Amino acid sequence: MPTIVATHEVKDTDHWLASPKREEVFGPLGVTNIRTFVDPQNRNRVAVLMDVADMDAVMKFMETPAAAEAMEYDGVLPETMVMHIEA
């Protein structure tokens, strides 16, 4: 099960941290151990670390309108997203 880290910027860090959307959308895909991080130098730069059971399912999901809606709800700036997959 690979671990991934996704970094991106958000509009409102406190809202993003409190949001239930990560668990709601990734939980059914078998994603576990979701952890959040905030850049202490720029609070609008954040990261999420998670263990992914099915990478193909997660990548397909990221291209759906539901993923776009979840990112919009969380205030994620999708153009800033970078994903790192455990090697």
ABEGO torsion letter per residue (X at the ends): XBBBBBBBBBABAAAAAABAAAAAAAAAAGBBGBBBBBBAABAABBBBBBBBABAAAAAAAAABAAAAAAAAAAGBBAAABBBBBBX
